[in-house]
Amino acid sequence: METAPNSYRQKNDMIRYKKLGYIALNVTDVERSALFYRDVVGLDLVGDVGNQTVFFSCSSDHHNLVLYRSDRPGFKRVAFEVEKDEQLDIAFERLTQAGFKPAEVGDAERVSLKLARAFRVRDPNGIMLEFYSGMFYRPVRFTPHPIKIWQLSHTVLRVPNLKDSLQFYTEILNFKISDYRFRPTGEVIFGFMRCFPNPFHHSFGLALGNELKFFHVAFSVQDIDDLGLGRNRLIDRDVPIVFGPGRHLASGSIFMYFLDPDGLTLEYTLGMEEFPEVAPRSPRMLDNSHKTTDIWEGKGDPRIGKIGHVEVD
């Protein structure tokens, strides 16, 4: 089976993360999408709907999702919150030593994003990553209604150079692999990663693809009633459900995928394996069968994950 070389390994301190902080997506009509993410998905709209940018929260953080106006709907960036301020310095140094070019977020944008400190860097595919320490805390925590979303769960992208990508995230950024998926030939085609020591099975996933592409973003709900209610609300509003409800073998989560107004794929997810910081189980070598994707053996709609330009400029 394929394994990653050790060329990125460093002896300095490891980066430690608090969580997946927020996702930034590009949409063609900010106002239309704002109403959808608030009234249909069930996120909390923070502030007013502007012509170019809008913020949503599903926690005590100022935001967990940002929508930007663009002619090409898809992925803009993903942001991870580190445990402590000094972890930003460790991350910045490790990336610089490895030959990447991290850059501080400018003061004006940082203030608009309600962040204390932040920098960005592009991964080997051109995916924009942001790392930050401290975001404005909301005076009144998000009260979900009617779907009880309780956190931003994860995002997944497709990349053409999966082996090199997994090497970058594990050896430089200290992400941990929870599980792999393999083709019968032994080629790795999926890596489920957690931002250590955050315990959830995956907050970031990469799949092998012919081109760089956004696949989906997922929001965790509290119980099975949220999935049932969510399904019926989507049907009543003629929102395409493109896969599920079903259950993933890897994380153990129950899922349901649906499309936003631009055709971007979203997911409600319920339940996910959690890993201890010390002595976690080893990653499993899972196959690429449909039974592994959905142990209930449901069928997906061809539209799942089809739209999702990744902004790399």
C-alpha positions as CSV (number, residue, x, y, z in Angstrom):
1,M,0.0,0.0,0.0
2,E,1.1,3.6,-0.5
3,T,2.8,5.5,2.3
4,A,4.0,9.1,2.5
5,P,7.7,9.8,2.6
6,N,9.2,11.6,5.6
7,S,10.6,14.7,3.7
8,Y,8.4,17.1,5.7
9,R,9.1,15.8,9.2
10,Q,10.4,18.4,11.6
11,K,11.6,18.1,15.2
12,N,10.1,21.3,16.4
13,D,6.8,21.5,18.3
14,M,3.6,20.2,16.9
15,I,0.6,22.3,16.1
16,R,-2.4,21.9,18.2
17,Y,-5.9,22.9,17.1
18,K,-9.1,23.8,18.9
19,K,-11.5,23.1,16.0
20,L,-12.5,23.7,12.4
21,G,-13.5,27.3,12.7
22,Y,-15.3,28.4,9.5
23,I,-15.8,27.7,5.9
24,A,-16.0,30.4,3.2
25,L,-18.0,29.7,0.1
26,N,-18.6,31.6,-3.1
27,V,-22.2,32.0,-4.3
28,T,-23.7,33.7,-7.3
29,D,-26.5,35.5,-5.5
30,V,-25.7,36.5,-1.9
31,E,-29.2,37.6,-0.9
32,R,-30.8,34.4,-2.3
33,S,-28.3,32.2,-0.7
34,A,-28.5,34.1,2.6
35,L,-32.3,33.4,2.8
36,F,-31.7,29.7,2.0
37,Y,-29.0,29.2,4.6
38,R,-31.0,31.0,7.2
39,D,-34.6,29.8,6.5
40,V,-34.0,26.4,5.0
41,V,-30.6,25.1,6.4
42,G,-31.2,26.7,9.8
43,L,-28.1,28.8,10.4
44,D,-28.2,32.1,12.3
45,L,-27.7,35.2,10.0
46,V,-25.2,37.5,11.7
47,G,-25.7,41.1,10.8
48,D,-27.2,42.3,7.6
49,V,-27.1,40.9,4.1
50,G,-24.6,42.9,2.1
51,N,-24.1,42.9,-1.6
52,Q,-20.9,40.9,-1.4
53,T,-20.5,39.1,1.9
54,V,-22.7,37.6,4.6
55,F,-21.9,35.8,7.9
56,F,-23.7,32.8,9.6
57,S,-23.2,31.2,12.9
58,C,-24.2,27.9,14.5
59,S,-22.3,28.3,17.8
60,S,-21.0,31.0,20.1
61,D,-18.5,32.1,17.5
62,H,-19.2,35.2,15.5
63,H,-19.4,33.0,12.4
64,N,-18.9,29.5,11.1
65,L,-19.8,30.2,7.5
66,V,-19.1,33.1,5.2
67,L,-20.7,33.6,1.8
68,Y,-19.0,35.7,-0.8
69,R,-20.3,37.0,-4.2
70,S,-18.7,35.3,-7.2
71,D,-19.6,34.2,-10.7
72,R,-18.2,30.8,-10.0
73,P,-19.9,29.0,-7.0
74,G,-17.8,26.9,-4.8
75,F,-15.0,26.9,-2.2
76,K,-13.1,30.0,-1.2
77,R,-11.2,28.9,2.0
78,V,-11.3,26.9,5.2
79,A,-10.2,28.2,8.6
80,F,-8.9,26.3,11.6
81,E,-8.7,27.8,15.1
82,V,-5.6,26.8,17.1
83,E,-5.6,26.1,20.8
84,K,-3.4,29.0,21.9
85,D,-1.9,32.1,20.3
86,E,1.7,30.6,20.3
87,Q,0.4,27.8,18.1
88,L,0.1,30.3,15.2
89,D,3.9,31.0,15.5
90,I,4.6,27.3,15.4
91,A,2.4,26.8,12.4
92,F,3.9,29.8,10.6
93,E,7.4,28.5,11.2
94,R,6.7,25.0,10.1
95,L,5.1,26.1,6.9
96,T,8.0,28.5,6.2
97,Q,10.6,25.8,6.9
98,A,8.8,23.5,4.5
99,G,9.0,26.0,1.6
100,F,5.5,27.4,1.7
101,K,4.7,31.1,2.0
102,P,2.3,31.9,4.8
103,A,1.1,35.5,5.0
104,E,-0.6,37.5,7.8
105,V,-4.2,38.5,7.1
106,G,-4.3,42.3,6.7
107,D,-5.6,44.3,9.6
108,A,-8.7,45.6,7.8
109,E,-9.8,42.2,6.7
110,R,-8.9,40.6,10.0
111,V,-11.1,43.1,11.9
112,S,-14.0,42.6,9.5
113,L,-13.7,38.8,10.2
114,K,-13.6,39.5,14.0
115,L,-10.3,37.7,14.4
116,A,-7.5,38.4,16.9
117,R,-4.6,37.0,14.8
118,A,-4.7,35.1,11.5
119,F,-2.5,34.1,8.6
120,R,-3.2,32.2,5.3
121,V,-1.3,29.8,3.1
122,R,-2.0,27.7,0.1
123,D,-1.6,24.0,0.2
124,P,0.1,22.0,-2.6
125,N,-3.2,22.1,-4.6
126,G,-3.7,25.9,-4.2
127,I,-6.4,25.4,-1.5
128,M,-6.5,28.5,0.7
129,L,-6.1,27.6,4.4
130,E,-6.5,30.1,7.2
131,F,-5.2,29.7,10.8
132,Y,-6.4,31.9,13.5
133,S,-6.3,32.4,17.3
134,G,-9.4,34.0,18.8
135,M,-12.7,35.1,17.3
136,F,-15.3,37.4,18.7
137,Y,-17.6,35.6,21.1
138,R,-21.3,36.2,20.6
139,P,-23.1,37.7,23.6
140,V,-26.1,35.4,23.0
141,R,-25.3,31.9,21.8
142,F,-27.0,30.6,18.7
143,T,-30.4,29.1,19.4
144,P,-31.2,26.6,16.6
145,H,-34.6,26.6,15.1
146,P,-36.2,24.5,13.6
147,I,-33.2,22.2,12.8
148,K,-31.0,21.8,15.9
149,I,-27.6,22.4,14.3
150,W,-24.9,22.4,17.0
151,Q,-21.6,22.7,15.1
152,L,-19.9,23.0,11.8
153,S,-18.8,19.5,11.2
154,H,-16.4,19.1,8.3
155,T,-15.7,19.8,4.7
156,V,-14.4,17.6,1.9
157,L,-12.6,18.4,-1.4
158,R,-11.3,16.4,-4.3
159,V,-7.7,16.7,-5.3
160,P,-5.6,15.2,-8.2
161,N,-2.5,14.6,-6.0
162,L,-3.9,12.9,-2.9
163,K,-0.7,11.2,-1.8
164,D,1.2,14.5,-1.6
165,S,-1.7,16.3,-0.1
166,L,-2.1,13.8,2.8
167,Q,1.7,14.1,3.4
168,F,1.4,17.9,3.7
169,Y,-1.5,17.9,6.1
170,T,-0.2,15.1,8.4
171,E,3.5,15.9,8.4
172,I,3.5,19.7,8.4
173,L,0.1,20.6,9.8
174,N,-0.2,17.7,12.3
175,F,-3.5,16.5,11.2
176,K,-4.2,12.9,12.1
177,I,-5.6,10.3,9.7
178,S,-8.7,8.5,11.2
179,D,-9.3,6.2,8.2
180,Y,-8.3,5.6,4.6
181,R,-10.2,4.3,1.7
182,F,-8.5,2.2,-1.0
183,R,-9.1,0.9,-4.5
184,P,-8.7,-2.8,-5.0
185,T,-5.4,-2.0,-6.6
186,G,-4.1,-0.6,-3.3
187,E,-4.3,3.1,-4.4
188,V,-5.5,5.3,-1.6
189,I,-8.5,7.4,-2.7
190,F,-9.7,9.0,0.5
191,G,-8.2,10.4,3.7
192,F,-10.4,11.3,6.7
193,M,-8.5,13.7,8.9
194,R,-9.0,15.3,12.3
195,C,-7.2,18.5,13.3
196,F,-5.4,17.2,16.4
197,P,-6.3,17.0,19.3
198,N,-9.9,17.8,18.2
199,P,-11.5,14.4,18.8
200,F,-14.0,14.2,15.9
201,H,-13.4,11.5,13.3
202,H,-12.9,14.1,10.6
203,S,-13.1,17.8,10.2
204,F,-11.4,17.8,6.9
205,G,-11.4,15.1,4.2
206,L,-9.6,14.8,0.8
207,A,-10.7,12.4,-2.0
208,L,-8.8,11.5,-5.1
209,G,-10.3,13.3,-8.2
210,N,-9.5,14.1,-11.7
211,E,-9.4,17.8,-10.8
212,L,-9.4,20.1,-7.8
213,K,-13.0,20.4,-6.7
214,F,-15.2,21.2,-3.7
215,F,-17.3,18.2,-2.7
216,H,-19.4,19.3,0.4
217,V,-19.7,21.0,3.7
218,A,-21.5,19.4,6.7
219,F,-23.3,20.6,9.7
220,S,-23.9,18.4,12.8
221,V,-27.5,18.1,14.1
222,Q,-28.5,16.9,17.6
223,D,-30.8,14.0,17.0
224,I,-32.6,11.8,14.5
225,D,-35.7,14.0,14.6
226,D,-33.6,16.8,13.1
227,L,-32.8,14.6,10.1
228,G,-36.4,13.6,9.7
229,L,-37.7,17.1,10.0
230,G,-34.9,18.4,7.8
231,R,-35.8,15.9,5.1
232,N,-39.5,16.8,5.1
233,R,-38.7,20.6,5.1
234,L,-36.4,20.1,2.1
235,I,-39.0,18.1,0.2
236,D,-41.7,20.7,0.9
237,R,-39.4,23.4,-0.5
238,D,-38.4,21.4,-3.6
239,V,-34.7,21.3,-2.4
240,P,-32.9,18.4,-4.1
241,I,-31.9,15.6,-1.6
242,V,-29.1,13.9,-3.5
243,F,-28.1,11.2,-1.0
244,G,-29.5,9.7,2.1
245,P,-30.6,9.4,4.8
246,G,-27.8,6.7,5.1
247,R,-25.0,5.8,7.4
248,H,-21.2,6.0,6.7
249,L,-19.1,3.1,7.8
250,A,-16.0,5.2,8.4
251,S,-17.3,7.7,11.0
252,G,-20.5,5.9,11.9
253,S,-22.5,9.0,11.2
254,I,-26.0,9.2,9.7
255,F,-26.0,11.5,6.8
256,M,-28.3,13.4,4.3
257,Y,-26.9,15.4,1.4
258,F,-28.8,18.2,-0.4
259,L,-28.1,21.1,-2.7
260,D,-28.1,24.8,-2.1
261,P,-29.4,27.3,-4.8
262,D,-26.2,27.2,-6.7
263,G,-26.1,23.4,-6.7
264,L,-23.3,23.2,-4.0
265,T,-23.6,20.1,-1.8
266,L,-24.4,20.4,1.9
267,E,-24.8,17.7,4.5
268,Y,-26.7,17.2,7.7
269,T,-24.7,14.7,9.8
270,L,-25.6,13.0,13.1
271,G,-23.2,11.2,15.3
272,M,-19.4,10.7,14.7
273,E,-16.7,8.6,16.2
274,E,-14.5,10.6,18.7
275,F,-10.9,9.8,19.3
276,P,-8.9,10.2,22.6
277,E,-5.9,12.4,22.5
278,V,-3.7,9.6,23.9
279,A,-3.5,6.1,22.4
280,P,-6.2,6.5,19.7
281,R,-6.9,3.5,17.4
282,S,-4.9,3.2,14.2
283,P,-6.4,4.3,10.9
284,R,-8.4,1.5,9.1
285,M,-7.9,0.5,5.5
286,L,-11.4,0.6,4.2
287,D,-12.4,-0.5,0.7
288,N,-14.1,1.6,-2.0
289,S,-17.4,-0.4,-2.1
290,H,-20.8,1.3,-1.9
291,K,-21.5,-0.6,1.3
292,T,-18.6,1.3,2.9
293,T,-20.1,4.6,1.7
294,D,-23.5,3.8,3.0
295,I,-24.1,0.6,5.0
296,W,-27.8,1.1,4.4
297,E,-27.0,0.7,0.6
298,G,-28.9,3.8,-0.5
299,K,-28.4,5.3,-3.9
300,G,-26.9,8.8,-4.6
301,D,-28.1,11.3,-7.1
302,P,-25.5,12.1,-9.9
303,R,-25.7,15.8,-8.9
304,I,-23.9,15.2,-5.6
305,G,-20.6,17.1,-5.6
306,K,-20.9,18.1,-9.2
307,I,-20.7,21.9,-8.7
308,G,-17.9,23.3,-6.7
309,H,-15.2,25.5,-8.2
310,V,-12.2,25.9,-5.9
311,E,-10.8,29.5,-6.0
312,V,-7.1,29.3,-6.3
313,D,-6.2,32.8,-7.7
